[in-house]
Amino acid sequence: MPLSKAATALRQLLRCAHEFGQGCGTPKHALLRTLEKQTLTKAIDVVRLHDTLCFLRAYPDDAATLRQVERMMKAFSARGDFKKHRKELADTGIAGTQINFRFFAATAYWLARRWGRHLTIDWEEFEHRDRLENWLTSMTLYCETLGLDVYAFDVREWIERLKGPDETDAKFLLRRFQHMPMKSRASEVLLEDLDIPLCLRPGPTTPARTREKYMGVPIVYQTRSLSRIRPSVQEIVNRKPAVRVLSTREGHKIVELARATMATRSRDLDAFAYGSKHDVQLIDCANGLYIALVGVSPERRLFLETQYGFLVLRNGVPIGYGVLTGLFNSAEVAYTIFDNFRSGEAAAIFDWVLTAASRLMGADTILVDAYQIGQDNEDALRSGAWWFYHKLGFRPRNRAALEVMRKELKRMRGNPSHRSSVRTLTQLAEHNVFLNLGELRDDVLGILPLADLGLRVSDYLAARFGSDREAAVHTCSAEAQELLNVHSYRRFSNAERLVWNWWAPLVMCIPNITRWRNTDKRALVALIRAKSNRSELKYLRHFNAHTRLRNALQQLAIRGVR
């Protein structure tokens, strides 16, 4: 069948969208004007047009092309082909479409707070509604149990009866979960265990990929081919990008954008869900590329490590995201570029992520977890993620994995068309891979068994306090104050006291801490207090500089557990 004028124009646009340089913008602009007026017949082509518009918004050739793109995106939900295929386009994140996902608690609460009128429960997909019924009495007042104990309405009927006239079932339920008589983390675990399927109906301001853009950066036009030049490791380390600490107002915009970016793609990320608007930094990577680092709210930070979520922006448009986790002058990286932006710059962008890990986290060893390269991750296996990181300089440390790698490289040298089998990639993906920017060492994330520290602390608490963990917190807190010569605990902020209580049991387990010099003890106190600082990077700098503590924790971890 001959292609329609619209389909022909779309295919021509798809072929030339990633071509840049003199004269490349003119045909794109002409094709966009054609597609603005033409109707596509297939739902998949509507998605392709939308995703190409998103790409050209991030990589515009010139001002005229960008204006055309913005006009088409603003009117996208009014297109006839979009309206025809609206139901088929659910979960694409296009403005005007519904999002269905079993969001984690923090994101579900955020959606209910911001767009409660658009959030509902998908009862047909709700598998654990009978378990929810058991919690109704904990969500209501005692006087309401007169009816709850007698009438045999099902849980959906009860929620319809209990909610307000202007509330949806999801908004009512999520609000009641937040006010249940239990600790917030316990209610979140319960909510996530129920695995409630939610539906976010479209509205004028609900999250949509069509509207995703941070307006706080200048536009840079793409006037030459996309960069495929790989800098050396030394260049990555020596880069000194401009880093701007954002105001609370701008930080809030980034955190909201990051959360929305996850929601529109049916994903969830704790570093964004618990992101702090007070701890957001913008790294200028040049040519319109920015990395927005989002710190975690103090009460939700990891106990030992420092973790930041990051959003990759091109001209303000989110094109990828990830997580940086740092400790012991090392960092773990998780990194994703969204499908419609995998245009050949993925490696160049990742190099800037490595720069962020090196410059801001002080990391000379960088780790990619086995899951990211294919362990229990079919998408990563199929995409050949292991070889992507190998080309960037990452190598396994496991001897068996190194042997498999050497054999594969030998096959590739003998046959350039050779491609690794799924079986081989699965073997390679069983182990973490590392990039060494400095000397090879073992006191790094992914090698040092930090989990054993937790078991050592549990052994200590079990032997001394048993089930009375409340007494353990009170006693260890007081003893740690005496041990570390803390005389002004009352001057600690609430956040500092919270972190102090986290650390106190570990402090009591540190070997030979009574022999530490006073300067080392004072440095440990400053380090613990810094964990609740506005920027968690301050804590990380304190930790990396505290040689006595690092050695002690390493010794404690490698002692093993009984």
Buried (B, 14 or more C-beta within 10 A) or exposed (E): EEEBEBBBBBBBBBEBBBBBEEEBBEBBBBBBBBBBEBBBEBBEBBBBBBBBBBBBBBBBBBEBBBEBBBEBBEEBBEBEBBEBBBEBBBBBBBBBBBBEBBBBBBBBBBBBEBBBBBBBBBBEEBEEBEEBBEBBEBBBEEEBEEEBEEEEBEBBEBBEEBBEEEBBBBBBBBBBBBEBEEEBEEBBEBBBEBEBBBBBBBEEEBBBBBBBBBEBBEEBBBBEEBEEEBBEBEEBBEBEBEBEBBEEEBBBBBBBBBBBBBBBBBBBBBBBBBBBBBBBBBBBBEBBBBBBBBBBBBBBBBEBBBBBBBBBBBBBBBBBBBBBBBBBBBBBBBBBBBEBBEBEBBBBBBBBBBBBBBBBBBBBBBBBBBBBBBBEBEEBBEBBBBBBBBEBBBBBBBEEBBEBBEEBEEEBEEEEEEEBEEEBBBBBBBBBBBBBBEEEBEBBBBBBBBEBBBBBBEEBBEEBBEEEEEEBBBBBBEBBBEBBEBEEBEEBEEBBBBBBBBBBBBBBBBEEBEEBEEEBBBBBBEBBBBBBBBBBBBBBBBBBEBEBBBEBBBEBBEEEEE
